Amino acid sequence: MTLQEVVTLVCIGLFAGILSGFVGVGGGIIIVPALVYALGFTQHQAQGTSLFVLAMPVVLLAVLNYAKTGNVHWKFGLVIAATFVIGGFIGSKLSLRLPESWIKISFGLIMAYVSFKLLLSGFQTLNQHES
C-alpha cells in the first residue's frame, strides 16, 4: 500500500465511522462508493471489502464468499475498520449535540447524493455495454 492509499483509507474509515455514529447509517453506504470512486475498486471488490470491515457473525459467510473469488482487500479493510471505530465515536458525540432535524436533513442529503451517483454510474456502465 502506498502512503496515498493509506491516507485515503484512513479518511474513508473516519468519514464512514463519523456518519455511522452521526446518523446511524451502515458503513457500506459510504465505504462502497468511496472505494469505487476514490480507489478504483470494482463494485464486487468494494462490497467484499466493506463486508470485511463490518464483519460480524451475521456477515461472515458473505465475506468468505467474496474472499473465495478474490474480492476482499484485507489490508485495506483493516485500515478502514480501525479508523471506523474512532470515527463512530466522534460522529455519535456530534450527533448527540445537534438538533434531530439537522441529522434528518444531513442523512437525506447524503442518501440523495449517493443514490444519484450510483444511478449515474449504473446508466453509464449500461450505455457502455450497449455500445
Long-range contacts (C-beta under 8 A, 24 or more apart in sequence): 1-75, 1-76, 1-79, 5-39, 5-76, 6-79, 8-38, 8-39, 9-39, 9-76, 9-79, 9-80, 9-83, 10-79, 10-83, 12-38, 12-80, 12-83, 13-53, 13-79, 13-80, 13-81, 13-82, 13-83, 13-84, 13-86, 13-87, 14-83, 14-84, 14-86, 14-87, 14-90, 15-87, 16-53, 16-80, 16-84, 16-87, 17-83, 17-84, 17-85, 17-86, 17-87, 17-88, 17-89, 17-90, 17-91, 18-87, 18-88, 18-90, 18-91, 18-94, 19-87, 19-91, 19-110, 20-84, 20-87, 20-88, 20-91, 21-87, 21-88, 21-89, 21-90, 21-91, 21-92, 21-93, 21-94, 21-95, 22-91, 22-92, 22-94, 22-95, 22-103, 22-106, 23-91, 23-95, 23-103, 23-106, 23-107, 23-110, 25-107, 25-110, 26-54, 27-53, 27-54, 27-84, 28-54, 29-110, 29-111, 29-114, 30-114, 31-80, 33-114, 33-117, 33-118, 35-76, 36-121, 37-117, 39-76, 41-73, 42-71, 44-69, 44-71, 45-71, 45-72, 45-73, 47-71, 48-72, 48-73, 49-73, 49-76, 49-77, 49-80, 50-77, 52-77, 52-81, 53-77, 53-80, 53-81, 53-84
